[in-house]
Amino acid sequence: MRNYWALLPAIAVIIGLILLYAIPTLINPQWTSSILALFRQFPEDQETAPNEAQNQAQNQAQSQQPGEHAQRPAGILGPQQIKSRRMLAATLVAAAVALFGFNVSLNREANACYQAAKAWGANDGKPAEDPCINMIYGSFFGDGQGTTVEDTQQPVKAYQVVHKKKPTYLRWIQNAPEYDEADLLVGTGLSCNLDLRITEEDDKVVVLVDANQPCPNEDNISLTAFKLKKPLGDRKVVTVDDQPMERINPDVDSWPTVVKKLVTGG
């Protein structure tokens, strides 16, 4: 699992502290109020002059109207305070869940791009630090069209069918092809992308690289999308010398799988 959240331990601590406060508050706000009161700092009490204290007591007695309740003891929460604190605690719990979900989503997307690039044959390198931007992307120049002109051609190993099975990782890569604009995806290194040739025949689809030299292993992959004139059906997808190509289907991991990898560090 490639973890692209550098502050993951700090995020875990923040979520833990939020839950440490929020869960007891949801159960009984008075608990957290009483515990937090232990850490409050009060200024030094100054002795009140006897006559001043007597005047304050008289004023309080006069201001209190018949039928009013006595003032609530310090530290005891009223119904409105209890409701407000529970709403705050619920908001904090929702924020913690959203923060965790965002982390999982970020790792899920990055890992999907990384796994797709590896499935197409990319090597680990600097582009793997940000795979959705640098390791795999839609072709900027080559489109697979054209005729072969070289004496020899080079094979292509794999292809992916887009029709009906829409790869989710395409949503996050640069220059991604639209689902309705592609039936087949073919991944090659950047140096061979312009030489890719895809030819559609009645009984097969031929994919090859029109170059005399084999394509080098690279640390990034350029995906070429190809729109077929008719559905692939039972036709084979082959490369040089009619050798069958491997049909691959890289896609994102499920949320439980990503959560498991984050927890275990897998």
Secondary structure by P-SEA (a helix, b strand, c coil): ccccccaaaaaaaaaaaaaaccccccccaaaaaaaaaaaccccccccccaaaaaaaaaaaaaacccccccccccccccaaaaaaaaaaaaaaaaaaaaaaaaaaaaaaaaaaaaaaaaaacccccccccccccccccccccccccccccccbbbbbcccccccccccccccccccccccccccbbbbbcccccccbbbbbcccbbbbbbccccccccccbbbbbbbbbccccccbbbbcccccbbbbbbbbbccaaaaaaaaaacc
